[in-house]
Amino acid sequence: MPVVFKSDIEAFKDEVERRGINRVVHFTPAINLISIYEQGSILSREQLKKLTVEYPQLHLEDYVEVNDRLRLDNLNDYINLSIQHPNYYLFKKFRNSCKNWCDSWCVISLNPECLWYESTLFSIGNAASSVSKEFGINGKYTTFLSLFQDNLISGNINHQTVLSRKGIKDYHPTDVQAEVLVKGQISTECISEVFFETQEEASRFRAAISLTVNTKLPPFTVNSNLFIGDRNNG
């Protein structure tokens, strides 16, 4: 299906350029790259579930792992992304919970154009939090701008924190847990780079995918800063 863009696409482009945003990122177990390139898309949980049922011969369940099995935000047909740097709180949580079966992760870098897909939504913090839901999770340009407010309330009813932009670079949202939610699927053509912690992992997975598909692959690059909490050095 052709991609449809928001009517105020130029406003998004101008703000992205002004802030120096050059990527939107999605973290996942590196083994998932095989299915992503076989299918030609990053799929939402709902889309992946449908594909597994419709095409059991693909055996997707054998090597596709879903990061957040609970999906407390109830947005099962959306892919969770972050601007510029992964949400390291969730990234650490998932890596720790899966370390017994998964020791290699990657951070997929996407072109910023997915920010102005017509159905893309924005959340000022974790989309499952009561604060984000109360503020409103939607695709408005004003909500996108709100990701970068000078002072922002984060958390839930029982525990709230006021965040400040002091010391934060222009291209980072005020809350590290701010989310970009893209509906359905994202074509692999939108992938600009894939980051790994080590060169051994980058080389191993590039070789594995090259044996599986004939698609031209983006650079597989080492950037260990994306795997830790200091987003200003990412």
C-alpha positions as CSV (number, residue, x, y, z in Angstrom):
1,M,0.0,0.0,0.0
2,P,1.3,3.5,-0.8
3,V,2.3,5.6,2.1
4,V,0.0,8.5,3.0
5,F,1.5,11.6,4.7
6,K,0.0,14.1,7.1
7,S,-1.6,17.2,5.6
8,D,0.9,19.4,7.5
9,I,3.9,17.5,6.4
10,E,5.9,20.6,5.7
11,A,5.6,21.8,9.4
12,F,6.9,18.4,10.5
13,K,9.8,18.5,8.1
14,D,10.8,22.1,9.1
15,E,10.8,21.2,12.8
16,V,12.7,18.0,12.3
17,E,15.3,19.9,10.3
18,R,15.5,22.7,12.9
19,R,16.1,20.3,15.7
20,G,18.6,18.2,13.8
21,I,16.6,15.0,14.1
22,N,18.1,12.4,11.7
23,R,16.6,9.2,12.9
24,V,13.8,7.4,14.6
25,V,14.8,4.1,16.3
26,H,13.4,0.7,17.1
27,F,15.2,-1.9,19.2
28,T,14.7,-5.6,18.8
29,P,16.4,-9.0,19.3
30,A,18.9,-9.2,16.4
31,I,17.4,-12.6,15.3
32,N,14.2,-10.7,14.3
33,L,16.2,-9.0,11.5
34,I,15.9,-12.2,9.5
35,S,12.1,-12.1,9.4
36,I,12.0,-8.4,9.0
37,Y,14.0,-8.6,5.8
38,E,12.2,-11.7,4.6
39,Q,8.9,-10.0,5.0
40,G,10.2,-6.7,3.7
41,S,8.7,-4.8,6.7
42,I,8.9,-4.3,10.5
43,L,5.5,-5.4,11.6
44,S,3.3,-4.5,14.5
45,R,2.4,-7.2,17.0
46,E,-1.1,-7.5,15.5
47,Q,0.1,-7.7,11.9
48,L,2.7,-10.3,12.9
49,K,0.1,-12.4,14.7
50,K,-2.2,-12.3,11.6
51,L,0.7,-13.3,9.3
52,T,1.7,-16.2,11.6
53,V,-1.9,-17.6,11.4
54,E,-2.4,-17.0,7.7
55,Y,1.0,-18.5,6.7
56,P,2.0,-21.2,9.2
57,Q,4.5,-22.5,6.6
58,L,6.7,-19.5,7.3
59,H,7.3,-20.7,10.9
60,L,7.6,-17.1,12.1
61,E,7.0,-18.1,15.7
62,D,10.3,-20.1,15.6
63,Y,12.5,-17.0,15.5
64,V,10.3,-13.9,15.9
65,E,10.2,-12.5,19.4
66,V,7.9,-9.7,20.5
67,N,9.6,-7.2,22.8
68,D,6.7,-6.1,25.0
69,R,4.3,-9.0,25.4
70,L,2.0,-7.2,27.8
71,R,1.4,-4.1,25.6
72,L,-0.2,-2.2,28.4
73,D,-1.0,0.7,26.1
74,N,-3.4,-1.5,24.1
75,L,-2.0,-0.2,20.9
76,N,-1.3,-3.7,19.4
77,D,-1.4,-2.5,15.8
78,Y,1.4,0.1,16.3
79,I,5.2,-0.2,16.3
80,N,6.8,1.6,19.2
81,L,9.7,3.9,18.2
82,S,11.8,6.5,19.9
83,I,13.4,9.7,18.5
84,Q,17.2,9.6,18.1
85,H,17.9,7.3,21.0
86,P,16.2,4.2,22.4
87,N,14.1,4.3,25.6
88,Y,16.9,2.9,27.7
89,Y,14.6,2.1,30.6
90,L,12.6,-0.4,28.5
91,F,15.6,-1.5,26.6
92,K,17.4,-2.5,29.8
93,K,14.2,-4.2,31.1
94,F,13.7,-6.3,28.0
95,R,17.3,-7.3,27.7
96,N,17.5,-8.4,31.3
97,S,14.2,-10.4,31.0
98,C,15.4,-12.1,27.8
99,K,19.1,-12.7,28.6
100,N,18.6,-16.5,29.1
101,W,17.6,-17.0,25.4
102,C,18.7,-13.8,23.6
103,D,22.2,-12.3,23.9
104,S,22.2,-10.2,20.7
105,W,20.1,-7.0,20.2
106,C,20.1,-4.4,17.6
107,V,18.8,-0.8,17.2
108,I,17.2,-0.2,13.8
109,S,17.5,3.4,12.6
110,L,14.7,4.7,10.4
111,N,14.4,7.7,8.2
112,P,12.5,10.5,10.0
113,E,9.8,10.4,7.3
114,C,7.8,7.9,9.5
115,L,7.1,10.9,11.8
116,W,4.8,12.4,9.2
117,Y,3.0,9.2,8.1
118,E,-0.7,10.1,8.2
119,S,-1.5,7.5,10.9
120,T,1.6,8.0,13.1
121,L,0.8,8.9,16.8
122,F,2.9,10.7,19.4
123,S,3.0,10.2,23.2
124,I,4.8,12.6,25.5
125,G,6.0,9.6,27.7
126,N,5.5,5.9,27.9
127,A,2.2,5.3,26.0
128,A,1.0,3.0,28.8
129,S,1.3,5.7,31.5
130,S,-1.7,7.5,32.8
131,V,0.0,10.9,32.3
132,S,0.5,10.2,28.6
133,K,-3.0,8.9,28.2
134,E,-4.5,11.9,30.0
135,F,-2.4,14.4,27.9
136,G,-3.6,12.6,24.7
137,I,-1.9,10.2,22.3
138,N,-2.6,11.3,18.8
139,G,-1.0,12.4,15.5
140,K,-1.3,16.1,15.8
141,Y,1.6,18.4,15.0
142,T,1.0,20.2,18.4
143,T,1.4,16.9,20.2
144,F,4.6,16.2,18.4
145,L,5.9,19.7,19.5
146,S,4.8,18.8,23.1
147,L,7.4,16.0,23.2
148,F,10.0,18.8,23.5
149,Q,8.3,21.1,26.1
150,D,10.6,22.9,28.5
151,N,8.9,21.2,31.5
152,L,7.0,18.0,31.4
153,I,5.2,15.8,33.9
154,S,6.2,12.1,33.7
155,G,4.9,9.0,35.4
156,N,1.6,7.7,36.8
157,I,-0.9,8.8,39.3
158,N,1.0,7.4,42.2
159,H,4.4,8.7,41.2
160,Q,5.0,11.8,39.1
161,T,8.1,13.6,38.2
162,V,8.6,17.0,36.6
163,L,11.2,16.8,33.8
164,S,13.3,19.7,32.5
165,R,15.1,20.1,29.2
166,K,18.1,21.5,30.9
167,G,21.2,19.7,29.4
168,I,19.1,17.9,26.8
169,K,20.1,18.3,23.1
170,D,17.5,19.8,20.7
171,Y,16.9,16.5,18.9
172,H,16.0,14.5,22.1
173,P,12.4,14.6,23.5
174,T,12.1,15.9,27.1
175,D,11.1,12.4,28.4
176,V,13.4,9.6,27.3
177,Q,10.3,7.4,27.3
178,A,8.4,9.5,24.7
179,E,7.1,7.4,21.9
180,V,6.4,7.5,18.2
181,L,3.8,5.0,17.2
182,V,3.6,3.9,13.6
183,K,0.6,1.8,12.5
184,G,0.8,-1.6,10.9
185,Q,4.1,-1.9,9.3
186,I,7.2,0.0,8.2
187,S,9.0,-1.0,4.9
188,T,12.6,-2.0,5.1
189,E,13.2,0.7,2.5
190,C,12.8,3.1,5.5
191,I,15.7,1.5,7.4
192,S,18.8,3.7,7.1
193,E,21.2,1.8,9.4
194,V,21.3,-1.1,11.9
195,F,23.4,-0.6,15.0
196,F,25.0,-3.3,17.2
197,E,27.1,-3.4,20.3
198,T,30.0,-5.2,18.7
199,Q,31.6,-5.7,15.3
200,E,31.3,-9.5,15.6
201,E,27.5,-9.2,16.0
202,A,27.2,-6.8,13.1
203,S,29.2,-9.0,10.8
204,R,27.5,-12.2,11.9
205,F,23.9,-10.9,11.3
206,R,24.7,-9.2,8.1
207,A,26.1,-12.5,6.7
208,A,23.1,-14.4,7.9
209,I,20.6,-12.0,6.3
210,S,22.7,-11.9,3.1
211,L,22.2,-15.7,2.8
212,T,18.5,-15.4,3.2
213,V,17.5,-12.4,1.0
214,N,18.8,-10.6,-2.0
215,T,17.7,-7.2,-0.8
216,K,20.3,-4.4,-0.7
217,L,21.1,-4.0,3.0
218,P,21.9,-0.7,4.8
219,P,25.1,-0.3,6.8
220,F,25.4,-2.6,9.9
221,T,27.3,-0.4,12.3
222,V,28.7,-0.5,15.8
223,N,27.4,2.1,18.2
224,S,27.6,0.9,21.7
225,N,26.4,4.2,23.1
226,L,22.9,3.4,21.9
227,F,22.8,0.4,24.3
228,I,23.4,2.5,27.4
229,G,21.6,5.2,29.3
230,D,23.6,8.3,28.2
231,R,21.6,9.5,25.3
232,N,23.6,12.6,24.8
233,N,26.5,10.5,23.6
234,G,24.4,8.3,21.3
